[in-house]
Amino acid sequence: MSKFLSDNAATVHPKLWDAMRAADSPDLPYDGDALSQTLDDRFSEVFGRECAAIWIATGTAANCLALATMCQPHGGVVCHEEAHIEVDEGGAPGFYLHGAKLMLAEGKSAKLTPADIAAVLDPIRDDVHQVQAHAISITQASEYGCSYRPGELAALGEFAKARGLGLHMDGARFANAVAFLGGSPADAVGPCDTLAFGCIKNGGMSAEALVMFDPAQADLVKYRRKRGGHLQCKGRYQAAQILAMLDGDLWLENARAANAAAAEIAAACGERLMHPVEANELFVRLSAAERAVLRSQGFEFYDWGDDAARFVTAWNTPQEHAVALAKAIASL
C-alpha cells in the first residue's frame, strides 16, 4: 500500500532513535538536564537572535501554551477559519486560555492578510461588551500547504504592532515552508513573537519546540506547562529528539525530501490542484469514482469534501510511491 494519509503516520527517523538511546543515562529530571539546557542556544543560532526554546509533547499544547501568554481569558485570538486551533484541536485553546475566544477570519489558501484580519476587528466596538482581540495566530505552512513570504509576514507584523496584538505562528510544517522558500529560518518566521516549531510531522516521535522570541516570557510558559500537565519527568528524551533534528540540518533535509515527493505528484495534477503546492500537502479535485480507482490501485489518502482528496507526503515517502501516484492521477 502507498500511504499518503498524513505525515503524522511516518516513522521516526533513525537518528532520533540514536539520540534518545544516547540520552538514556542518569541526569537531572524535568528540564534540568544537560540537553534541555542547550535548547536556548541552539535555537538562537538557528534564528540568529536571542530566544528561549521549551520542549512540549504535542503541537496542540505548544500552540495553546504560546497563546496563553498573549491572550487574557476575556480576550480573543484572530485566526483563519480553517486553522488547526479552530478545526482540529478539540477546544484546547478555550481550555488553556480559560475561555478566550477564537475570532475567525477568511483568507485565500488558509493564509491571512492585514485586510482579512481588519475585516474581523474593525466592526468590534472598543468597549467591555465585546471581546477585544489580543493576538493573531497564523500557520506556516498554512492548512492548505501554502507558505507565507517574508514580505507577507512583515506586513502582518506591522499590522499586529499597530494594533497592539501578539503574533503567533503554528509551525507544525514550518520546516517544509523553510525548505520551499529557500531562505533562512528567520525569514520564514518573520516578526512573530512565538513559534510552535514542529518536529513530529517531520520525523520526530514525541517532541515539539515552543520558541519564544521574547525570552522573558519563557518562565511564564514553564509555569503554564507544569499546570497543564506537560512537564515530563525525563525531559532529556524530548530535548534529544529536538537537538538531533537540528543537528546537521536534518530538519531541512527531511522537509526537502517530503516536498520533493509532493512536487513530483503535483506535476501530474495540472488544473486539478485546488491550491499551490508549497510544502508537502496536495489538495486535488477528484470525483468519487476517480478516488475509488486510486484506492483500488493501493493508494491511501483522505477525502476532502465530496469532490476532492488530500495527499500528504513525508520525509520517508519512497520516490517510487510518489511516481506511481503521479502516473495514476495523470491516467485518470
Secondary structure, DSSP 8 states (H G I E B T S, - for coil): -EE-S-GGGS---HHHHHHHHHT-S---SBT-STTGGGHHHHHHHHHTS--EEEEES-HHHHHHHHHHTT--TTEEEEEETT-HHHHSSTTHHHHHTTT-EEEEE--GGG---HHHHHHHHTTS-SSTTS-EEEEEEEESS-TTS----HHHHHHHHHHHHHHT-EEEEEETTHHHHHHHH-S-HHHHHTT-SEEEE--GGGT-SS-EEEEESSGGGHHHHHHHHHHTT---SBTHHHHHHHHHHHGGGHHHHHHHHHHHHHHHHHHHHGGGBSS---SSEEEEE--HHHHHHHHHTTEE-EE-SSSEEEEE--TT--HHHHHHHHHHHHT-
